[in-house]
């Protein structure tokens, strides 16, 4: 009888192990905001959701993340709303290869940084003409938005700038080494790599305004962008507030994810939000009341909707 009990327990354990949910969190580069946020999320899911084991992966950013989700493997990905819309519709970098996505959460706004230093003389978008500029790493939504901003400012991305494709950390090093004059980076506040540039001795950071380009971008690409502000207190040495173009960040998954799994992930985020804030301050800006169907180009996952309903949130 005792042996039978042990066998039953062993089988139960093996069955439970087989049922364990192994998730990968697709993040971004190490100098950005998605990466620490993804690490925090992986830790919370592994710690607080029974049977779930999550790990964070370094990626090129939104575009890479969406393609990983498209493989159908168990990925949760951070993405900007514009790149997610392209993936859903099979446009731009997802030409004729649409991905069946669902949104778990609207996260926080991603703010466009067009950063340079005083010695370059760059003050406006027009001043980028003829300059050496990084438009973001190839697998990032920074590149998507940078191209749209240049176009809205009347600049040709191929003819008017000498273009590099660097991550935010690589861009900062290239500015310090005077290999490039400016870089685009769209991310949360503060971004560690930009803080590093702002604190570099002998360099004074200059942030270029981009809010004026928002109407032209929305006219062509849909109502995805909105004006926002990087206050002068954000990065050391800023002389004035920076009026910028912004876009929402989403936490997205493949539509094939089970309702139960999606529900557990969303619940874990709100149940452990204070713990998540320790990985990055932007977790403070994830709010139940911000979850609105018309604010996301991607339909919400039924599992997420179940959680919002329990909390009395009307999404539609």
CORKA-V932698 format. One record per residue. D_CENTER is the distance of its C-alpha to the mean C-alpha in whole Angstrom. Layout:
d_center:D_CENTER
d_center:D_CENTER
//
This chain:
d_center:55
d_center:53
d_center:52
d_center:51
d_center:49
d_center:47
d_center:47
d_center:45
d_center:43
d_center:42
d_center:41
d_center:39
d_center:37
d_center:37
d_center:36
d_center:33
d_center:32
d_center:31
d_center:30
d_center:27
d_center:23
d_center:22
d_center:18
d_center:15
d_center:12
d_center:10
d_center:7
d_center:7
d_center:10
d_center:12
d_center:12
d_center:9
d_center:7
d_center:5
d_center:9
d_center:11
d_center:9
d_center:10
d_center:13
d_center:14
d_center:13
d_center:15
d_center:18
d_center:18
d_center:19
d_center:21
d_center:23
d_center:23
d_center:23
d_center:27
d_center:26
d_center:23
d_center:22
d_center:18
d_center:17
d_center:13
d_center:13
d_center:12
d_center:11
d_center:11
d_center:7
d_center:6
d_center:10
d_center:11
d_center:9
d_center:11
d_center:14
d_center:14
d_center:14
d_center:17
d_center:19
d_center:20
d_center:19
d_center:18
d_center:14
d_center:12
d_center:8
d_center:5
d_center:4
d_center:5
d_center:9
d_center:11
d_center:10
d_center:10
d_center:14
d_center:15
d_center:14
d_center:16
d_center:19
d_center:19
d_center:19
d_center:18
d_center:17
d_center:17
d_center:21
d_center:23
d_center:21
d_center:19
d_center:17
d_center:18
d_center:15
d_center:15
d_center:13
d_center:13
d_center:12
d_center:11
d_center:9
d_center:9
d_center:9
d_center:7
d_center:10
d_center:12
d_center:14
d_center:17
d_center:19
d_center:22
d_center:25
d_center:28
d_center:30
d_center:29
d_center:30
d_center:27
d_center:27
d_center:25
d_center:23
d_center:27
d_center:28
d_center:25
d_center:28
d_center:29
d_center:27
d_center:25
d_center:21
d_center:18
d_center:16
d_center:13
d_center:13
d_center:15
d_center:12
d_center:9
d_center:8
d_center:9
d_center:13
d_center:13
d_center:12
d_center:15
d_center:17
d_center:17
d_center:18
d_center:21
d_center:22
d_center:22
d_center:24
d_center:26
d_center:25
d_center:26
d_center:23
d_center:25
d_center:29
d_center:28
d_center:25
d_center:26
d_center:22
d_center:21
d_center:18
d_center:16
d_center:13
d_center:13
d_center:16
d_center:18
d_center:18
d_center:19
d_center:22
d_center:23
d_center:23
d_center:25
d_center:27
d_center:28
d_center:27
d_center:24
d_center:25
d_center:21
d_center:18
d_center:14
d_center:11
d_center:8
d_center:7
d_center:8
d_center:12
d_center:13
d_center:12
d_center:14
d_center:15
d_center:16
d_center:18
d_center:20
d_center:21
d_center:22
d_center:24
d_center:26
d_center:29
d_center:31
d_center:28
d_center:27
d_center:23
d_center:23
d_center:20
d_center:21
d_center:21
d_center:19
d_center:19
d_center:23
d_center:21
d_center:19
d_center:22
d_center:23
d_center:19
d_center:19
d_center:23
d_center:22
d_center:19
d_center:19
d_center:18
d_center:14
d_center:14
d_center:16
d_center:18
d_center:16
d_center:18
d_center:17
d_center:20
d_center:23
d_center:23
d_center:19
d_center:20
d_center:24
d_center:26
d_center:24
d_center:27
d_center:26
d_center:23
d_center:20
d_center:20
d_center:17
d_center:15
d_center:12
d_center:10
d_center:8
d_center:5
d_center:7
d_center:8
d_center:10
d_center:13
d_center:16
d_center:19
d_center:21
d_center:20
d_center:23
d_center:23
d_center:24
d_center:21
d_center:19
d_center:21
d_center:21
d_center:17
d_center:17
d_center:20
d_center:19
d_center:16
d_center:18
d_center:21
d_center:20
d_center:18
d_center:20
d_center:19
d_center:16
d_center:16
d_center:18
d_center:15
d_center:13
d_center:14
d_center:11
d_center:12
d_center:15
d_center:13
d_center:13
d_center:16
d_center:18
d_center:20
d_center:17
d_center:17
d_center:18
d_center:19
d_center:19
d_center:16
d_center:14
d_center:15
d_center:15
d_center:17
d_center:17
d_center:18
d_center:22
d_center:21
d_center:19
d_center:21
d_center:24
d_center:22
d_center:22
d_center:26
d_center:27
d_center:25
d_center:27
d_center:24
d_center:25
d_center:22
d_center:24
//
